[in-house]
Amino acid sequence: ALHLFGSPGGRTIETNTITFNAVISACEKCLQWRQALQLFSVMSDTQVKPNTITFNTAISACERGNEWEKALLLISSMAKGNAECNIITFNSTISACEKSGVWQKALQLSSDMEKHTVESNTMHFNATISACGKGGEWQKALQLFSDMLLKTVQP
């Protein structure tokens, strides 16, 4: 499927955001984060604009590939691409940081959610608490748990 995206002299398919999203999602589900990011970069070459779904899918591919730094680059570039961050964006990026034990970045993303007026949920808190636990930051994990209870989010 990847070669159908504009291979010279070959058969091509119409490229639009929905088409790219579908193929990036297929790559993400098959744990092919490199191909997902390659397609993401091809979008700019073809003048197709990524949307929130595109970014979320690419970030999820990075999460599944333990590529937290690439996930952070994607989330920071969303504003430049006029795509809005949502709970899926933050959950996937926080989870990428959690899997790699980068608790400081997970905490930073957690506080960034408020700036973007994105409401917390159980998945967000669990990933951030887990990141703190992996980093030996049990006090921060307990504070997050208290915050979760105060916001009436179910543990």
KEKE-956376 format. One record per residue (C-alpha): residue in three letters; x, y, z. Coordinates in steps of 0.001 Angstrom, whole numbers, padded with zeros to 6 digits. Layout:
BEGIN
+------+---------+---------+---------+
: rest :      px :      py :      pz :
+------+---------+---------+---------+
:  ALA :       X :       Y :       Z :
...
+------+---------+---------+---------+
//
This chain:
BEGIN
+------+---------+---------+---------+
: rest :      px :      py :      pz :
+------+---------+---------+---------+
:  ALA :  000000 :  000000 :  000000 :
:  LEU :  002843 :  002403 :  000782 :
:  HIS :  004133 :  002379 : -002803 :
:  LEU :  000746 :  003509 : -004139 :
:  PHE :  001337 :  006946 : -002631 :
:  GLY :  002867 :  008569 : -005662 :
:  SER :  005345 :  006034 : -006918 :
:  PRO :  006822 :  007398 : -010160 :
:  GLY :  005347 :  005699 : -013208 :
:  GLY :  003168 :  003501 : -011027 :
:  ARG : -000503 :  003511 : -010287 :
:  THR : -001495 :  006108 : -007709 :
:  ILE : -004515 :  006669 : -005530 :
:  GLU : -006097 :  009937 : -004528 :
:  THR : -004287 :  011275 : -001513 :
:  ASN : -006286 :  013138 :  001076 :
:  THR : -006277 :  013362 :  004842 :
:  ILE : -008674 :  010436 :  005259 :
:  THR : -006572 :  008182 :  003039 :
:  PHE : -003379 :  009067 :  004886 :
:  ASN : -005088 :  008587 :  008254 :
:  ALA : -006206 :  005087 :  007254 :
:  VAL : -002744 :  003997 :  006116 :
:  ILE : -000966 :  005606 :  009091 :
:  SER : -003450 :  003821 :  011363 :
:  ALA : -002723 :  000495 :  009666 :
:  CYS :  001004 :  001058 :  010228 :
:  GLU :  000367 :  001972 :  013867 :
:  LYS : -001690 : -001175 :  014458 :
:  CYS :  001078 : -003308 :  012913 :
:  LEU :  003720 : -001650 :  015125 :
:  GLN :  005378 :  000024 :  012137 :
:  TRP :  006092 :  003429 :  013681 :
:  ARG :  008832 :  004288 :  011179 :
:  GLN :  006482 :  003786 :  008240 :
:  ALA :  003754 :  005739 :  010034 :
:  LEU :  006097 :  008690 :  010514 :
:  GLN :  007370 :  008387 :  006948 :
:  LEU :  003797 :  008680 :  005689 :
:  PHE :  003213 :  011586 :  008031 :
:  SER :  006139 :  013438 :  006450 :
:  VAL :  004990 :  012505 :  002941 :
:  MET :  001752 :  014369 :  003684 :
:  SER :  003575 :  017696 :  003689 :
:  ASP :  005246 :  016817 :  000376 :
:  THR :  001818 :  016243 : -001165 :
:  GLN :  000272 :  019390 :  000346 :
:  VAL : -002212 :  017302 :  002364 :
:  LYS : -002775 :  018841 :  005798 :
:  PRO : -002707 :  016534 :  008821 :
:  ASN : -005594 :  016900 :  011246 :
:  THR : -005963 :  015955 :  014910 :
:  ILE : -006695 :  012342 :  013981 :
:  THR : -003526 :  012190 :  011876 :
:  PHE : -001396 :  013542 :  014717 :
:  ASN : -003048 :  011248 :  017277 :
:  THR : -002478 :  008197 :  015123 :
:  ALA :  001172 :  009093 :  014511 :
:  ILE :  001681 :  009762 :  018239 :
:  SER :  000058 :  006428 :  019059 :
:  ALA :  002453 :  004719 :  016625 :
:  CYS :  005337 :  006384 :  018476 :
:  GLU :  003909 :  005248 :  021804 :
:  ARG :  003678 :  001657 :  020621 :
:  GLY :  007235 :  001872 :  019310 :
:  ASN :  008610 :  003364 :  022554 :
:  GLU :  009553 :  006543 :  020704 :
:  TRP :  008582 :  009117 :  023342 :
:  GLU :  010836 :  011833 :  021918 :
:  LYS :  009155 :  011604 :  018524 :
:  ALA :  005749 :  011703 :  020218 :
:  LEU :  006788 :  014912 :  021996 :
:  LEU :  007930 :  016431 :  018696 :
:  LEU :  004576 :  015623 :  017137 :
:  ILE :  002515 :  017081 :  019971 :
:  SER :  004604 :  020264 :  019938 :
:  SER :  004129 :  020626 :  016183 :
:  MET :  000342 :  020321 :  016377 :
:  ALA : -000148 :  024038 :  017021 :
:  LYS :  001927 :  024883 :  013957 :
:  GLY : -000237 :  022547 :  011907 :
:  ASN : -003456 :  024092 :  013218 :
:  ALA : -004524 :  020814 :  014796 :
:  GLU : -006003 :  020836 :  018286 :
:  CYS : -004738 :  018622 :  021079 :
:  ASN : -007398 :  016515 :  022771 :
:  ILE : -007513 :  013861 :  025483 :
:  ILE : -006347 :  011178 :  023033 :
:  THR : -003342 :  013310 :  022090 :
:  PHE : -002293 :  013744 :  025702 :
:  ASN : -003064 :  010170 :  026777 :
:  SER : -000972 :  008677 :  023966 :
:  THR :  001941 :  011045 :  024567 :
:  ILE :  001857 :  010582 :  028355 :
:  SER :  001693 :  006825 :  027834 :
:  ALA :  004733 :  006991 :  025526 :
:  CYS :  006627 :  008815 :  028274 :
:  GLU :  005388 :  006388 :  030915 :
:  LYS :  006559 :  003343 :  028947 :
:  SER :  010020 :  004874 :  028688 :
:  GLY :  010163 :  005959 :  032334 :
:  VAL :  010296 :  009666 :  031521 :
:  TRP :  008163 :  010780 :  034456 :
:  GLN :  009153 :  014459 :  034288 :
:  LYS :  007787 :  014766 :  030740 :
:  ALA :  004621 :  012909 :  031722 :
:  LEU :  004050 :  015388 :  034567 :
:  GLN :  004715 :  018328 :  032252 :
:  LEU :  002201 :  017013 :  029733 :
:  SER : -000285 :  016512 :  032538 :
:  SER : -000053 :  020185 :  033481 :
:  ASP : -000125 :  021204 :  029801 :
:  MET : -003555 :  019596 :  029525 :
:  GLU : -005033 :  022367 :  031647 :
:  LYS : -003550 :  025030 :  029358 :
:  HIS : -005332 :  023358 :  026450 :
:  THR : -008548 :  023038 :  028509 :
:  VAL : -008492 :  019263 :  028103 :
:  GLU : -010224 :  017436 :  030948 :
:  SER : -008402 :  014693 :  032794 :
:  ASN : -009599 :  011114 :  032718 :
:  THR : -008670 :  007813 :  034333 :
:  MET : -006286 :  006804 :  031549 :
:  HIS : -004379 :  010090 :  031859 :
:  PHE : -004019 :  009798 :  035612 :
:  ASN : -003085 :  006101 :  035504 :
:  ALA : -000327 :  006650 :  032916 :
:  THR :  001066 :  009663 :  034790 :
:  ILE :  000946 :  007874 :  038153 :
:  SER :  002654 :  004854 :  036603 :
:  ALA :  005369 :  007074 :  035098 :
:  CYS :  006039 :  008587 :  038514 :
:  GLY :  006113 :  005124 :  040071 :
:  LYS :  008657 :  003891 :  037525 :
:  GLY :  010766 :  006920 :  038317 :
:  GLY :  010666 :  006235 :  042049 :
:  GLU :  008582 :  009359 :  042621 :
:  TRP :  006013 :  007840 :  044957 :
:  GLN :  005168 :  011203 :  046568 :
:  LYS :  004206 :  012644 :  043188 :
:  ALA :  002217 :  009489 :  042426 :
:  LEU :  000290 :  009907 :  045688 :
:  GLN : -000338 :  013585 :  044928 :
:  LEU : -001707 :  012672 :  041494 :
:  PHE : -003955 :  010061 :  043079 :
:  SER : -005290 :  012698 :  045493 :
:  ASP : -005837 :  015086 :  042577 :
:  MET : -007700 :  012350 :  040731 :
:  LEU : -010025 :  011789 :  043679 :
:  LEU : -010589 :  015541 :  044111 :
:  LYS : -011567 :  015838 :  040449 :
:  THR : -013950 :  012914 :  041001 :
:  VAL : -012262 :  010816 :  038346 :
:  GLN : -012833 :  007126 :  039058 :
:  PRO : -009554 :  005265 :  039807 :
+------+---------+---------+---------+
//
